[in-house]
Amino acid sequence: MKLLQTIPLRPCTASWLVLLGLTTITFELGSNAPSQVLMAAVLALTLVKGQLVVSYFMGLRRVRPVWRLVMAAYLAAVGGLIAIAYLTA
């Protein structure tokens, strides 16, 4: 237990652990009987995961806000298109 207290948790490691947890949650939600509410929750969690990847693994945490806004708009557009495709199918 003392070893865990001495090793600092780096931001990429913490975000990776969060991504693992969110992936498990989205898998469990998606495995259930599909409904619009569950699919909206899965899509929202997927967008959060995408933002974590953009921020921590692509290194856009410390860039000008315009680049973060561009990536957030991209994720929102892709998520919106997926939602439209799901709702119209």
C-alpha atoms as one frame of an Amber mdcrd trajectory, in Angstrom:
protein
   0.000   0.000   0.000   2.898   2.329   0.664   4.031   1.955  -2.956   0.742
   3.384  -4.246   1.109   6.416  -2.012   4.573   7.272  -3.327   3.888   6.986
  -7.073   2.127  10.087  -8.400  -0.718   9.519 -10.842   0.164  11.267 -14.080
  -2.601  13.048 -16.043  -2.419  10.670 -19.018  -2.617   7.670 -16.712  -5.596
   9.137 -14.874  -7.398   9.938 -18.128  -6.639   6.428 -19.419  -8.234   4.949
 -16.297 -11.273   7.201 -16.778 -11.455   6.101 -20.426 -11.411   2.460 -19.328
 -14.254   3.101 -16.902 -16.311   5.024 -19.454 -15.729   2.327 -22.067 -17.002
  -0.302 -19.643 -20.077   1.799 -18.880 -20.851   2.440 -22.560 -20.409  -1.256
 -23.349 -22.840  -2.245 -20.611 -25.369   0.409 -21.647 -25.095  -0.542 -25.312
 -25.513  -4.247 -24.539 -28.957  -3.707 -23.047 -32.141  -3.472 -25.080 -31.695
  -0.447 -27.334 -33.757   2.599 -26.595 -33.356   6.228 -27.561 -32.470   7.264
 -24.018 -29.770   4.604 -23.671 -28.311   5.419 -27.069 -28.244   9.117 -26.162
 -26.372   8.243 -22.978 -23.908   6.066 -24.903 -23.362   8.840 -27.441 -22.851
  11.452 -24.714 -20.308   9.259 -22.942 -18.549   8.663 -26.246 -18.280  12.415
 -26.811 -16.791  12.814 -23.328 -14.288  10.087 -24.170 -13.420  11.867 -27.410
 -12.808  15.099 -25.539 -10.504  13.288 -23.107  -8.510  11.871 -26.011  -8.281
  15.309 -27.626  -7.211  16.992 -24.405  -4.732  14.525 -22.978  -3.490  12.235
 -25.740  -3.480  14.710 -28.628  -1.985  17.343 -26.342  -4.541  20.080 -26.992
  -4.937  20.908 -23.324  -2.430  23.737 -23.464  -3.063  25.220 -26.893  -5.061
  28.271 -27.832  -8.794  27.931 -27.121  -9.675  28.149 -30.812  -8.098  24.727
 -31.467  -9.972  23.144 -28.596 -13.161  24.732 -29.925 -12.501  23.329 -33.410
 -12.096  19.820 -32.025 -15.149  20.174 -29.770 -17.194  21.322 -32.775 -15.899
  18.368 -34.781 -16.879  15.920 -32.038 -20.302  17.559 -31.712 -20.848  17.413
 -35.487 -19.903  13.738 -35.702 -22.048  12.954 -32.660 -24.952  14.875 -34.154
 -24.676  13.031 -37.464 -24.592   9.690 -35.672 -27.662  10.680 -33.637 -29.531
  11.728 -36.785 -28.606   8.470 -38.517 -29.777   6.466 -35.502 -33.066   8.331
 -35.165 -33.953   8.137 -38.858 -33.092   4.450 -39.282
